[in-house]
Amino acid sequence: MDAQFWHDRWQEGRLGFHEGRVNRMLEAHIGALGLDPGARILVPLCGKAVDLPWLAAQGYRVVGAELSELAVRGLFEALETEPVIAEKGHLTLYSGGGIEVFAGDIFDLEAATLGPVDAIYDRAALVALPSEMRARYAAHLAALTGAAPQLLVTFEYDQSAMDGPPFSVDEAEVAHCHGARYRIEVLEDAEVPGGLKGVVAAREKAMLLRPV
């Protein structure tokens, strides 16, 4: 799976991964991070998720990273906000409405460019990546943020019954990717109503990752 896969998905409007509403696990468990008002939250591979403006409305500063510039433009169009656009090395920074999003490859994002963050909310990144990329992504995310605490949302289902993304990422895989840097606590384990994409029975899990 390469960058073109995602560019094609956005270009063709194949957005089954876009929820269109605030993620229920985010609403239920953002408090577990224990953040102060004004805390800065990184949302990797954010797409145009409505989670970003929701977080901003809760009083947090929100910074996203998204490969598709089409998705980023769609986010700000939905917000009816004309973003300020600035080139940041290999990435482009869109800013407006209390939200910043770096458009480009997250692996090109550097800690000095990103700036300090207080927490990470990962609903669509780890589960979007094939298995061979997840450990690299986890290490990069920790390096970017100084292993900031995370609210992580994953799915578990029979991978043979449906192709990802989102992929099935069980607790053992989360431990493999993040266990050297974080203590992992499952906050909620719930059945996905109607199945994942209406195709396969699945469970959705919210996990709190605290740096060791």
Secondary structure, 3 states (H helix, E strand, C coil): CCHHHHHHHHHHCCCCCCCCCCCHHHHHHHHHHCCCCCCEEEEECCCCCCHHHHHHHCCCEEEEEECCHHHHHHHHHHCCCCCEEEEECCEEEEEECCEEEEECCHHHCCHHHHCCCCEEEECCCHHHCCHHHHHHHHHHHHHHHCCCCEEEEEEEECHHHCCCCCCCCCHHHHHHHHCCCEEEEEEEEEECCCCECCCECEEEEEEEEEEC
